[in-house]
Amino acid sequence: MPTYSALPPQPEPRSVEETGINLAFLADLVLKVMYTRGFLMGHEIAEAVKLPFAGVIDRVLEYLRREHLTEVRGSGGFGESSYQYVISDEGRSRARESMDQSQYVGPAPVTLEAYTKMCAAQTIKDFTITEEQMRRGFAHLVLNEQILAQLGPAINSGRSMFLFGEAGNGKTTIADAIGAMLPGAIWIPYAVNVDNHVIKVYDELHHRSVPEKLDGDENAPGVRKGERYDKRWVLIRRPMIAVGGELMLESLDLVYDTTVKFYEAPYQMKANGGIFLIDDFGRQRVSPHALLNRWIVPLEKRVDFLTLATGRKIDVPFDTLVIFSTNLNPDQLVDEAFLRRIRYKIFVPDPTWEDFREIMKRHAATKNIQYSEDGLRYLVMEHYIKPKRKPRAVHPRDILDELMDIARFRDVPPKMSQELLDLSCNTYFLKR
C-alpha cells in the first residue's frame, strides 16, 4: 500500500465566520439539503455539508428556527446534534426559491482566497524527481537514454513540454507514466465560492481520493486519529487529466450549467497540482494557434483568468505541468514565437530494432507466449524490411494480441510461429 505525504489538513472552522462563507449562504445550503433529503438529525446535516455541528451548523439551524424555516421534531439521542429537524412550509418555499438560483447541494464551498493559498502551498514546482526515481517510473517502458535525459528536467520544471513523434511510439504512455510517478497527495476543495456562485472542483471521474489516514502507517497524510479538520477539503493523488480531440476552447473556461445553475471547474483548474495532458494536439476542432493563444498568459504567469456568467473575471491558480502530445510536425502547427513558450520539445522516435526486440520480449512474457528469436527475425524481414515498413513501439503488443485471438479461434497454443505471425500481420497492417 503506498504512502502519500501531504500537507497537514486545514483546521476545523469553529464559527461561521471562520468558514469564510456568510450565514445566509449556509442557511440556504442547509435548507436545500433538508428539502431534498427530508427528516435529518443535526449531525447528519453537518455531515452532508462537511461542516462541524458545534459552532457552525448549530448557529445555522438556530437562525433557521428563528426565521420559522425549520423546526425540531424529536430527538434520536443526547445533545442538539441528535435533534431531528424538519423543514417548515415557509422553509420549503424558501428552499424552492434557492433551488431556482442554484441547485448545488453538497459540501459547503471554500473561499477562492483559501483555494489559492492551498494551491501555492502544495505547488507542483516544489518537488524534484531524481534520475533514480525517473528510471524506476519508466522501468516498464523501453526508452533510449536521450529521451530519459530530456524528460527529467522537463518534469522538474513543472511548466510545459511538447512530446512529438509518429503515432504508436508511446507519447501518451510516457505522459501517463509521468502522472503515476508524481509524488505525494494534495488537498482540494469539493467546491469554491465566488460572490455566492459555486464552482465545483472535485470530480470523481478525474480525481482519485486517497485515505486520509492509512491504518498503522505513522507516515500517512496529515490526519491523525481523533484530529478534527476542515472536511470541505478532500485528499487526492496529484491529478493526471487528459483531453484529446474533443477539447474545445469554451471548455477551458468556467462551464455554467443553465439547468443546475452552478459552475463546473474547467480541465486545467481540476489539474492544478498535477498534469494536464492535451493529447492529439492539432486534431481539436479549434486551431492550435487559438489554443496556444489561450495558454500564453497562464503558461508564463501561472495564473488563469476565468469568466463568470455575470461577466466578472476571476484569477485562479494555474499550477499544472502541461503536456502537449502530437504526431504532427510542431513546425507546421504553430510558429516559433509559440514554440518558445513550450519550454521542452521532446522527440519520441521510432524504436531501434534492439528496442523492438526488447518490447516484443516483454509483451510475450506478459501474455505467456514463448518468445522466439527466429519468429522475430521472420517478422522483421517479411513484414518490415521487405515492405519497407517502419517499426512502432505499439506494434509488438498489437501483433501478439491478434496472434492470441487467432490461436484461440483455431484452438491451438499461441506461439510466434511463421503461420500465426503472418495471419496476425495480414489483418493488422493495411495491404496496399
C-alpha positions as CSV (number, residue, x, y, z in Angstrom):
1,M,0.0,0.0,0.0
2,P,1.5,3.3,-1.0
3,T,2.3,6.2,1.4
4,Y,1.2,9.6,0.3
5,S,2.9,12.6,2.0
6,A,0.7,15.7,2.1
7,L,0.3,19.0,3.9
8,P,-1.4,18.9,7.3
9,P,-5.2,19.3,6.8
10,Q,-6.8,22.7,7.4
11,P,-8.1,23.2,10.9
12,E,-11.8,22.7,11.5
13,P,-13.7,26.0,11.5
14,R,-15.0,26.9,14.9
15,S,-17.5,29.5,13.8
16,V,-19.5,30.6,10.8
17,E,-17.0,33.5,10.3
18,E,-14.1,31.0,10.1
19,T,-15.7,29.2,7.2
20,G,-15.3,32.3,5.1
21,I,-18.9,31.8,3.9
22,N,-21.8,34.1,5.0
23,L,-24.6,32.8,7.2
24,A,-27.3,33.4,4.5
25,F,-25.5,31.2,2.0
26,L,-25.0,28.4,4.6
27,A,-28.7,28.7,5.6
28,D,-29.8,28.3,2.0
29,L,-27.5,25.3,1.6
30,V,-28.8,23.6,4.7
31,L,-32.4,24.3,3.6
32,K,-31.7,22.7,0.2
33,V,-30.2,19.6,1.9
34,M,-33.3,19.2,4.1
35,Y,-35.6,19.9,1.1
36,T,-34.0,17.1,-0.9
37,R,-33.5,14.6,1.9
38,G,-36.3,15.1,4.4
39,F,-36.0,14.4,8.1
40,L,-32.4,14.8,9.3
41,M,-30.6,14.9,12.6
42,G,-28.3,17.7,13.3
43,H,-25.1,15.6,12.8
44,E,-26.5,14.3,9.5
45,I,-26.9,17.8,8.2
46,A,-23.3,18.6,9.4
47,E,-22.0,15.6,7.6
48,A,-23.9,16.5,4.4
49,V,-22.3,19.9,4.1
50,K,-18.9,18.9,5.6
51,L,-19.0,21.4,8.5
52,P,-18.9,20.9,12.3
53,F,-22.2,21.0,14.1
54,A,-20.8,22.8,17.2
55,G,-20.2,26.5,16.4
56,V,-21.3,26.4,12.8
57,I,-24.3,24.2,11.9
58,D,-25.9,24.8,15.3
59,R,-25.8,28.5,14.6
60,V,-27.3,28.0,11.1
61,L,-30.1,25.9,12.5
62,E,-30.8,28.4,15.2
63,Y,-31.1,31.1,12.6
64,L,-33.5,28.9,10.5
65,R,-35.7,28.1,13.6
66,R,-35.8,31.9,14.4
67,E,-37.0,32.6,10.9
68,H,-39.6,29.7,11.2
69,L,-38.0,27.9,8.3
70,T,-37.3,24.7,10.3
71,E,-38.4,23.1,13.5
72,V,-37.3,20.3,15.8
73,R,-39.3,17.0,15.7
74,G,-38.0,14.8,18.5
75,S,-34.5,13.6,19.3
76,G,-32.5,10.5,18.3
77,G,-30.1,10.7,21.2
78,F,-28.3,13.2,23.5
79,G,-27.5,16.7,22.6
80,E,-28.6,19.1,19.9
81,S,-26.7,17.3,17.2
82,S,-29.2,14.4,17.7
83,Y,-32.3,16.5,17.4
84,Q,-34.4,15.7,14.4
85,Y,-35.0,18.7,12.2
86,V,-37.8,19.1,9.6
87,I,-38.3,21.9,7.1
88,S,-41.5,24.0,7.5
89,D,-43.8,25.1,4.8
90,E,-42.1,28.5,4.7
91,G,-38.8,26.7,4.6
92,R,-39.9,24.7,1.6
93,S,-40.9,27.9,-0.2
94,R,-37.5,29.5,0.6
95,A,-35.7,26.3,-0.5
96,R,-37.5,26.3,-3.9
97,E,-36.5,29.9,-4.4
98,S,-32.9,28.9,-3.5
99,M,-33.1,26.0,-5.9
100,D,-34.2,28.4,-8.7
101,Q,-31.0,30.3,-8.1
102,S,-28.7,27.3,-7.8
103,Q,-29.4,23.6,-7.4
104,Y,-26.0,22.9,-5.8
105,V,-26.5,20.6,-2.8
106,G,-23.4,19.2,-1.1
107,P,-20.3,20.1,0.8
108,A,-20.0,23.7,1.6
109,P,-17.5,25.5,-0.6
110,V,-14.3,27.2,0.5
111,T,-13.3,30.8,-0.5
112,L,-11.3,31.5,-3.6
113,E,-8.6,33.0,-1.4
114,A,-8.3,29.8,0.6
115,Y,-8.1,27.7,-2.6
116,T,-5.4,30.0,-4.0
117,K,-3.3,29.7,-0.8
118,M,-3.6,26.0,-0.8
119,C,-2.5,25.7,-4.4
120,A,0.5,27.8,-3.6
121,A,1.4,25.7,-0.5
122,Q,1.4,22.4,-2.5
123,T,2.6,23.6,-5.9
124,I,3.8,21.1,-8.4
125,K,7.0,23.2,-8.7
126,D,8.1,22.3,-5.2
127,F,9.1,18.7,-5.8
128,T,12.1,17.3,-7.6
129,I,12.2,13.9,-9.2
130,T,15.6,12.3,-9.2
131,E,17.2,10.3,-12.0
132,E,16.8,7.1,-9.9
133,Q,13.1,7.8,-9.3
134,M,12.5,8.6,-13.0
135,R,14.2,5.4,-14.2
136,R,12.0,3.4,-11.7
137,G,8.9,5.2,-13.0
138,F,9.8,4.4,-16.7
139,A,11.1,0.9,-16.0
140,H,8.1,-0.7,-17.7
141,L,8.9,1.2,-20.9
142,V,11.7,0.8,-23.4
143,L,13.1,4.3,-23.8
144,N,16.5,5.4,-25.0
145,E,19.0,7.4,-22.9
146,Q,18.5,10.6,-24.8
147,I,14.7,10.7,-24.1
148,L,15.3,9.9,-20.4
149,A,17.9,12.7,-20.1
150,Q,15.4,15.2,-21.6
151,L,12.3,14.0,-19.6
152,G,13.9,14.5,-16.2
153,P,14.5,18.3,-16.4
154,A,11.1,18.8,-18.2
155,I,9.2,17.1,-15.4
156,N,11.1,19.0,-12.7
157,S,10.3,22.3,-14.5
158,G,6.6,22.0,-13.6
159,R,5.8,24.0,-16.6
160,S,5.2,22.6,-20.1
161,M,6.5,20.2,-22.6
162,F,5.9,19.1,-26.2
163,L,6.0,15.3,-26.9
164,F,6.0,14.7,-30.6
165,G,6.7,11.8,-33.0
166,E,4.9,9.2,-35.0
167,A,1.7,7.7,-33.7
168,G,2.1,4.5,-31.8
169,N,5.5,5.2,-30.2
170,G,4.3,5.8,-26.7
171,K,3.8,9.5,-26.2
172,T,0.6,9.1,-24.3
173,T,2.1,6.2,-22.3
174,I,5.0,8.4,-21.4
175,A,2.6,11.1,-20.1
176,D,0.7,8.5,-18.1
177,A,3.9,7.3,-16.5
178,I,4.9,10.8,-15.6
179,G,1.5,11.2,-13.9
180,A,2.0,8.0,-12.0
181,M,5.3,9.0,-10.6
182,L,4.2,12.4,-9.2
183,P,4.9,12.2,-5.5
184,G,2.5,12.9,-2.7
185,A,-1.1,13.8,-2.4
186,I,-2.8,17.2,-2.3
187,W,-5.9,18.7,-0.7
188,I,-8.5,20.1,-3.0
189,P,-11.9,21.6,-2.1
190,Y,-15.2,20.0,-3.1
191,A,-16.2,23.4,-4.3
192,V,-15.2,27.1,-4.3
193,N,-17.4,30.1,-3.6
194,V,-17.1,33.3,-5.6
195,D,-19.7,36.0,-4.8
196,N,-22.1,33.2,-3.8
197,H,-21.5,31.4,-7.1
198,V,-20.4,27.8,-6.6
199,I,-17.6,26.3,-8.7
200,K,-17.5,22.5,-8.4
201,V,-13.9,21.4,-8.3
202,Y,-13.7,17.8,-7.0
203,D,-14.6,15.4,-9.8
204,E,-14.8,11.6,-9.1
205,L,-14.1,10.9,-12.8
206,H,-10.7,12.7,-12.8
207,H,-9.7,12.8,-9.1
208,R,-8.5,9.8,-7.1
209,S,-9.1,10.2,-3.4
210,V,-6.7,8.6,-1.0
211,P,-7.3,7.6,2.6
212,E,-6.8,10.5,5.0
213,K,-5.2,8.0,7.4
214,L,-3.6,4.8,6.4
215,D,-4.1,2.1,9.1
216,G,-0.9,1.5,11.0
217,D,1.2,4.0,9.0
218,E,2.5,6.9,11.0
219,N,3.9,8.5,7.9
220,A,0.4,8.7,6.3
221,P,-1.2,12.0,5.3
222,G,-1.8,14.7,7.9
223,V,-5.0,13.5,9.6
224,R,-4.2,11.7,12.9
225,K,-6.7,9.7,15.0
226,G,-9.2,11.9,16.7
227,E,-7.9,15.0,14.9
228,R,-10.6,17.4,13.8
229,Y,-10.1,19.1,10.4
230,D,-11.9,21.0,7.7
231,K,-13.8,18.3,5.8
232,R,-14.6,20.6,2.9
233,W,-11.2,19.5,1.6
234,V,-10.6,16.1,0.1
235,L,-7.2,14.4,-0.1
236,I,-6.4,13.2,-3.7
237,R,-3.5,11.8,-5.7
238,R,-1.9,14.6,-7.7
239,P,-4.2,14.6,-10.7
240,M,-3.5,13.5,-14.2
241,I,-6.2,14.9,-16.5
242,A,-6.1,14.1,-20.3
243,V,-8.2,15.5,-23.1
244,G,-8.0,14.8,-26.8
245,G,-9.7,15.8,-30.0
246,E,-12.9,16.6,-28.1
247,L,-11.3,19.7,-26.5
248,M,-13.0,22.9,-27.4
249,L,-12.0,26.5,-26.5
250,E,-15.1,27.1,-24.3
251,S,-14.3,24.0,-22.2
252,L,-11.2,25.9,-20.9
253,D,-13.4,28.4,-19.1
254,L,-15.9,28.0,-16.3
255,V,-18.7,25.7,-17.5
256,Y,-22.0,27.1,-16.4
257,D,-24.9,24.6,-16.4
258,T,-28.1,26.5,-17.1
259,T,-30.1,23.6,-15.6
260,V,-28.5,23.2,-12.2
261,K,-27.2,26.8,-12.2
262,F,-23.7,26.3,-10.8
263,Y,-20.3,26.1,-12.4
264,E,-18.0,23.2,-13.2
265,A,-14.3,23.9,-13.0
266,P,-12.5,23.7,-16.3
267,Y,-10.0,20.9,-17.0
268,Q,-6.9,23.0,-16.2
269,M,-8.3,24.0,-12.8
270,K,-9.1,20.4,-11.9
271,A,-5.5,19.6,-13.0
272,N,-3.9,22.1,-10.5
273,G,-1.1,20.4,-8.6
274,G,-0.7,17.7,-11.3
275,I,-0.6,17.2,-15.0
276,F,-2.8,18.4,-17.8
277,L,-2.3,16.3,-21.0
278,I,-3.5,17.7,-24.3
279,D,-3.4,14.6,-26.4
280,D,-3.6,14.6,-30.2
281,F,-2.7,18.3,-30.2
282,G,-3.6,19.7,-33.6
283,R,-6.6,17.4,-34.0
284,Q,-9.0,19.5,-32.0
285,R,-11.9,21.3,-33.5
286,V,-10.2,24.6,-32.7
287,S,-7.0,25.7,-34.3
288,P,-3.7,25.1,-32.5
289,H,-3.0,28.8,-32.8
290,A,-6.2,29.7,-30.9
291,L,-5.5,27.0,-28.3
292,L,-2.0,28.3,-27.6
293,N,-3.2,31.9,-27.6
294,R,-5.5,30.8,-24.7
295,W,-2.4,29.5,-22.9
296,I,0.1,32.4,-23.3
297,V,-0.7,34.2,-20.0
298,P,-1.2,31.1,-17.9
299,L,2.0,29.4,-19.1
300,E,4.0,32.5,-18.3
301,K,2.3,33.9,-15.2
302,R,1.0,30.7,-13.7
303,V,-2.4,32.5,-13.2
304,D,-5.5,31.8,-15.3
305,F,-8.4,34.2,-15.9
306,L,-11.9,32.7,-15.9
307,T,-15.2,34.4,-16.5
308,L,-18.4,34.1,-14.6
309,A,-21.8,34.3,-16.3
310,T,-22.1,37.8,-14.9
311,G,-19.1,38.8,-16.9
312,R,-16.8,39.2,-13.9
313,K,-13.3,37.8,-14.4
314,I,-11.6,36.0,-11.6
315,D,-7.9,35.0,-11.1
316,V,-7.3,31.3,-10.3
317,P,-4.0,29.5,-9.9
318,F,-2.6,27.8,-13.0
319,D,-0.3,25.3,-11.3
320,T,-0.1,22.3,-13.6
321,L,2.5,20.6,-15.8
322,V,1.0,21.0,-19.3
323,I,2.0,18.2,-21.8
324,F,1.2,18.7,-25.5
325,S,1.3,15.4,-27.4
326,T,1.1,15.2,-31.1
327,N,2.1,13.1,-34.1
328,L,2.1,16.1,-36.3
329,N,5.2,18.3,-37.1
330,P,5.2,21.1,-34.4
331,D,6.7,23.5,-37.0
332,Q,3.5,23.0,-39.1
333,L,1.2,23.5,-36.1
334,V,2.5,26.7,-34.5
335,D,5.1,29.4,-35.2
336,E,8.4,29.9,-33.5
337,A,7.0,32.5,-31.1
338,F,4.5,30.0,-29.7
339,L,7.0,27.2,-29.6
340,R,9.3,29.3,-27.4
341,R,6.6,29.3,-24.7
342,I,6.6,25.5,-24.6
343,R,9.8,25.0,-22.6
344,Y,10.7,21.5,-23.6
345,K,10.3,19.9,-27.0
346,I,11.0,16.2,-26.8
347,F,11.0,14.0,-29.9
348,V,9.8,10.4,-29.4
349,P,11.4,8.4,-32.2
350,D,10.7,5.0,-33.8
351,P,12.2,2.2,-31.7
352,T,15.5,0.8,-32.9
353,W,15.5,-2.9,-33.8
354,E,17.1,-3.7,-30.5
355,D,14.3,-1.7,-28.7
356,F,11.8,-3.5,-30.8
357,R,13.2,-6.9,-29.7
358,E,13.1,-5.9,-26.0
359,I,9.5,-4.7,-26.3
360,M,8.5,-7.9,-28.1
361,K,10.1,-10.0,-25.3
362,R,8.3,-8.0,-22.6
363,H,4.9,-8.3,-24.2
364,A,5.4,-12.0,-24.9
365,A,6.2,-12.6,-21.3
366,T,3.1,-10.7,-20.0
367,K,0.9,-12.7,-22.4
368,N,2.5,-16.1,-21.6
369,I,3.7,-16.5,-25.2
370,Q,7.1,-18.2,-25.5
371,Y,9.4,-15.6,-27.2
372,S,11.1,-16.9,-30.3
373,E,14.2,-15.2,-31.8
374,D,13.5,-17.0,-35.1
375,G,10.0,-15.8,-35.1
376,L,11.1,-12.2,-34.5
377,R,13.7,-12.4,-37.4
378,Y,10.9,-13.7,-39.7
379,L,8.5,-11.0,-38.6
380,V,11.0,-8.2,-39.2
381,M,12.2,-9.5,-42.6
382,E,8.8,-10.3,-44.1
383,H,6.6,-7.6,-42.6
384,Y,9.0,-4.7,-42.1
385,I,12.2,-4.9,-44.3
386,K,10.6,-6.3,-47.5
387,P,7.6,-3.9,-47.5
388,K,9.8,-1.1,-46.2
389,R,7.6,-0.6,-43.1
390,K,8.9,1.3,-40.1
391,P,8.6,-0.2,-36.7
392,R,6.4,1.4,-34.0
393,A,6.6,0.8,-30.3
394,V,3.0,-0.3,-30.2
395,H,3.3,-3.0,-32.9
396,P,4.6,-5.9,-30.7
397,R,1.7,-5.6,-28.3
398,D,-0.9,-5.4,-31.0
399,I,0.5,-8.1,-33.2
400,L,0.7,-10.5,-30.2
401,D,-2.9,-9.6,-29.2
402,E,-4.1,-10.5,-32.7
403,L,-2.0,-13.7,-32.6
404,M,-3.7,-14.8,-29.4
405,D,-7.1,-14.1,-30.9
406,I,-6.3,-16.2,-33.9
407,A,-4.8,-19.0,-31.8
408,R,-7.9,-19.1,-29.5
409,F,-10.2,-19.3,-32.5
410,R,-8.1,-22.1,-34.0
411,D,-7.8,-23.8,-30.6
412,V,-4.0,-24.0,-30.9
413,P,-1.3,-22.8,-28.5
414,P,-0.3,-19.2,-29.1
415,K,3.3,-19.1,-30.3
416,M,5.5,-16.9,-32.5
417,S,5.2,-19.3,-35.5
418,Q,5.5,-18.0,-39.1
419,E,1.9,-19.0,-39.8
420,L,0.4,-17.2,-36.8
421,L,2.6,-14.1,-37.3
422,D,1.6,-13.9,-41.0
423,L,-2.1,-14.2,-40.1
424,S,-1.8,-11.6,-37.4
425,C,0.1,-9.1,-39.6
426,N,-2.2,-9.7,-42.6
427,T,-5.1,-8.3,-40.6
428,Y,-3.2,-5.7,-38.6
429,F,-1.4,-3.9,-41.4
430,L,-3.1,-2.4,-44.4
431,K,-2.2,-4.0,-47.7
432,R,-1.6,-1.5,-50.4
